[in-house]
Amino acid sequence: MAAAYIVDAVRTAGGRRGGKLAGVHPVDLGAAVFDAIADRNDFNPAAIEDVITGCVSQGGEQTMDVGRNAVLASNLPDSIPAVSIDRQCGSSQQAMQFAAQGVMSGTQDIVLASGIESMTRVPMGSVATLFMKEGLGNYKSPRLEEKYPKMMFSQFMGAEMIVEKHGFSKDDLDAYALGSHQKAIAATNAGAFDNEIVPIEVDTPEGREVHKTDEGIRFDATMESIQSVKLLKEGGAITAANASQICDGASAVLIVSEQALKDHGLTPRARIHTLTVTAGDPVIMLEEPLFATDKALARAGLSIGDIDLYEVNEAFAPVPLAWLKHVGADADKINVHGGAIALGHPLGASGTKLMATMLNALEQREGKYALQTMCEGGGQANVTIIERMG
């Protein structure tokens, strides 16, 4: 089978809900990262054969094929097709895997995988609740209700179930959350994100400025400040401080074949080694990355000790904590530049966003293998393993 290579990966800096990216249409966020891919790499962008865009809340400004609209708003040729997909929080990681599969199958040579999500302008869950309020139905069909009677598919409840199942305390979660901010602060101060962030010009009350620093990082975070945030459920352990932040952003990864490397004089930064997607219990939901990682490592012929870095999306602190415990992984190698608790989780944009961060961290540490996994609605999980080139 042909190989698929990553040539480049970029993202916007995260914007907080109602923050610096709130005034930017999500289509224009996508256009900005598409333009950056074209500007940073010396090739004719007309050679891009498809754009695959992950987006969870496909309503309002993010409907009518948001990926195609971003192509039309960008400087890319209008001749490039695009499709928008939804695998919940793993949407753009799945976009990346679909792009790689297109290249590995030999049917395409250059595919742009991407993600777009403005959680300020198209609020999480709004595409379901607005229809319900208008009497236009519920996603839970009669047969689904019969199979899962009176069962609410809730990521928040799934996170609380993981806490109980794996025996974590609230202090465990808060300490992990503090670590996420501390790592993100260190990475920001060291310029570790500079090669991946696409600056975005935004209007603020103080005038026009360039947004290039992740807005969710709490530079003054302490254990005491994190512990003081109120519980979301009485008797539970989850708070807004140990869960991912609502975030606006876009991201993109350029994936090409070996032939495209030769034809366009492109330099690969990584090879996509292994692609895996699995599904399990839709109620506890967020635990699936544990088992998906087992399958991915077996498929790759690797052990967790062979992996130099891991990105495990911090939807809630118990997810990476349970993953570390189950896989037997080294806690010093996880989310080394911070994760979604500090940097934000722009839903459908997070998959390619994590890849941009993981790839840069792998290069900075001169590691060989890195593994990315994402918990997803419906009890699903993607795992992508890459091998650094050079």
N, C-alpha and C positions, 0 to 999 in steps of 0.2 A: 504494500500500500504506500502511496506517495506521502511525503511528510508535509506538515503545515508549520509555518514559521511566523513568529510575531516580529514585525519590523518596528512598530512603534505603539505606544499606549499613552493616552493623555486623559486629563480630567479637569473640570473646573474645581476651584476651591469650594468647599461646601458653604451654602448659605443657610442661616437659621430661618425658622418659620417667621415670616414677616420681616426678614433681614435684608441684607444687601442685594440679594438676587431676586427679591420679591417683585421688583418692577420689571423684570426681564421675562418676556414670553418664553415658555419652554421650547418652542420651535427654534427660537433664536439662540437659546443655550446649546441646543443640538448643532445648529449651524456653526457656532463658534468652535466646537471641538472638531467638526468635520474640516473646517478651514485650517485649523492647526495641523491636522494630519497631512493635509495637502502641502501646507507651507513648510513644514519641518522635513519633508522627504522629497528628494529630487527625482520625481517621476511624473508622468502625465496622468493626472487624476481621472481622465476619461477611461483609463484602463480598469478602474474599479468596476467589477461586474455586478455587485449587489451591495446594498446596505441593509443590515439586519439590526433592528432597534428594539431593545427591551423597554417596556413601559407598562406599569401596573394599572394606573388609573387612567384608562383610555376613555376619557370623556372631556367635554368642553374644549379647552385649548390643546388637549392631548389626544384628540380624536381625528378621524378622517386620515388615518395612517400618518401618525406624527413623524415617523422616520422619513417618509417621502416628503412631507412638508419641510422638514429640516434640510433635506437635500436641495429643495427648490429655493429655500431661503439662504442657502450657503453659496459659496463661490464654485462649488462643484458643478460639472456639466449637468443640465437637465436630463440628459440621456441615461443617467444612472438610476436604476430602479431601487426601490426600498420596500421593506415589509416590517411591520411592527408586531411584536410577539409578547405574550404574557405567560411567564412561569412564576408569577408572584415575585418575591424578593430576588429570585434567581434569574429574572428575565434577561438581563444583559450577559450573565454568565452563560445562559443557554444560547443567546445570540452568538456568543463567541464560539461555543461548541458547534452550533450549526454552521458557522462560517468555516471552522476548521474541517468539518465533515465534507463541506462542498469542495474544499481544496484537496483533502485527502482522497476523495472519490475520483479526482481528475476531471470533474465537470466544470470547475472554476479555478482561476489562478490568483485573483485578488478580490478579497471580500473585506468590507469594513463592518466590524461588529461594534455596537454602540448601545448606550442607554440614556434615556431622558426622563426626568421626573422633577416637576415643580410641585412640592407638597404644600406650598403656600397657595398657589393659584388653582390647583386641582387637589383638594384635600383628600387624605387617605379615606377610602370607603365611600366617597361621595357618589361614585358611579353606581353603587348599589342603593344607598339610602335615598338618593333623589328619585330613583325609579319607584322605590317602595312608597315614598310619600305621595307620588302621583298615582298610586294604585296600579302601577305597571308590572307588578309581580316581584317575586323573591327568587334569588338564585337557588334556594333549596327546593327541589322538586318533590312531588309526592313520593316518588320511589326513593329519593335520597332521605327524606324524612322517615320513611318506613324502615330504612336500614339503620339510620342514626336518629332515633326518636328523641325529640326535645334536646338534642345535642347542639351546643353552640360551638362552632369552629372558631376558637379564639386563640390568637398567639399569646396574649397575656395569660390566659388560663393555662396554656401549654407550658409557658415559662414557669409558672408556679408549680405545676406538676413535676417538672424536672428538678426544681429545688427540693421538693419533698422526696422524690424517688432517689436522688443522689445524695441526700443528706447535707445539703449546703445550709449555712447560716446566712443571715442578712449581712453580717460582718464580712463573710467570704465574698459576697457579691459587691459590697461597697469597696472593699480593698482592691478587688479586680478593677472596678470602675475608676478608682483613683489612679491605678497603674496605667490605664488607657490614656488618661489626660497627661500624666507625667511623660509617657513615651511620645505622645503627640507634641507636647511642648518642646521636648528635646529635639525631635526631628525637625520641627519648624525653626527653632533657633539655629540648628546646624545646616539649614538649607537643604535638607534631605528631600523635600518635596519639589524643589525648584524645577527639576527636569520633567515633572509630570503635570504641573499645574498650568492651565491656559488662563492668562489674565483676562478678566472681563471688565470692560468699562461700565460703570453704573452711576446713576444719579443718586445723590444723597442730599440731606438738608444742608450740608456744608458745601455742596457743589459736586462736580464730576470727579470721580476717582476710579482707580483700578483695583478691582477685587482679586486678590491673589493669596489670601491667607484664610485657612479654614476657620469659619466664624464660630463654630460650636465649641472650640477648645476653651476650657476654663483655666486660664493661666494662674488663677488664684485658688485653685481647688485644693482642699484639705480633706482629710478623713472626717473631720468634724462637720464640714459643710456638706459633704455627701451624705453622711449619716443623718443629718437634720431634715432631709427631704421627706415629706410625708409618704406613707405607704399608699399604694393604689388599691389595696384590699386589706381590710382589718384582719390582723393575724397572719398576713402574708409576708413576703420578703422583697417583692419587686417595687421599686420606686422609679420616678422619672430619671433619677440620677444614676441608676445602675441598668438602664435600658438605653437603646439607641436613640439618637436625637432625630426629630423630624428635620428634613434637610431638602434643599433645592440643589440640583446639579445635573451635569451631563458628563459623559465619558465616551471614549472610543479606542478601539484596538484594531490595528491594521494587520491582517492575516493573509499570507501569500504562499504560493507554491515555490518549489525549488526552481522551476522554470522561470517564474516571475522574478526571482532574485537575479538570475542571469540576464533576462531580457531587459530589465529596468535598472540594473546596477545597484540593487538594494542590499543593505547589510542586515542580516537577521540578528535580533537580540536574544531570541529564545526559540526553541522548538517545542511544539505542543506534544508532550509525551503520552499522556493518557487522558481520555474523556470518559466520564461516568455520570449517570443520573439514575437515582433510585427513588422509590416511594415506600412509605410504611404507614404507621398509625396517624390518621388525620386529626386526632383529638389532642394527643400530647404534641403532635405536629413538629415541634422544633428539634426533636431528638434525632431525626434521620441522618444528619451529617456524620454521626458516629458510625453508623452501619454502612453508609455510602463510602466512607473512607476505608473501612475494612475491605470492601469490594474493589475499590480503586487501587489500593496497594497490592492486592493479590493479582489483579489484572496487569499491573505495571511490573510485577516481579520485583518489587521493592519492599523494604521494611520502613517503618517510621524513622528508624535511625539513619536511613539514607537521605532523608529529606532535610534540607538545610534551613528552610523557613516555611512557616504556614500562615495563611490568612484564613481565619475562621470568623465569619461575620458576627459581630457583637450585637445581634438583634436584642438580646438580653444577656446579662452577665452569666447566668447559669449555662448558656449554650456552650461557649468556649471552655468553661470550667468542666462541664460534663464530658466534652470532647477530649480534653487533656487527660482526664481520669480514665476514660474508656480506651483511648488509643495508646496510652502510656507515653505520651509525647513530652518533650522538653519544654517547660513553660518559658524558658528564655528565648525560644524561637518563634513564639506565637505573636502575631500582630505587633511586630517590633517597632513600628512607627505609630502605634496607637490604632484604635479601631473605631467602630461606629458610635460607641459611647461618647467619644471625644470628637470625632471627625464628622459624624452624621451618617445617616442611612437613607439616601435618596431612592429608596425602593428599586424601581426598574433600572436605575443607573448604577446600582452598587456593584454588580458583577464585574463590569469592565473597569469601574473605579478601583476596586480591590486589585485587579490585575495590574493596573498602572503603578500602584503603590508597591505591590509585591515584587514586580519585575525590577523596579528601581532599587529596592532594598536588597534584592538578590545580587544585583550588579555591584552595589556599594560594598557588600560583604564578600564578593567574589565566590559566592556559593554555586553549587551545581544544580540542585533540584529544589523546586518550591511547589507547595500544594495549597490550593484554594478551595474552600467549601462554603456553602451557603445553605442555611435553613430556609424553608419555603412553605407558603401556605399549602394546605392539602397534605402535609406530611411528606414533602418531597425534599430532595437535596441533590445539588450538582457538586461534582469534584473535578477539578482540572489540575493536572500535574504538568509543569513545564521544566525544561532543561535549558539552562543558560548556555548561550553560544559564546565561544571565545575564551 
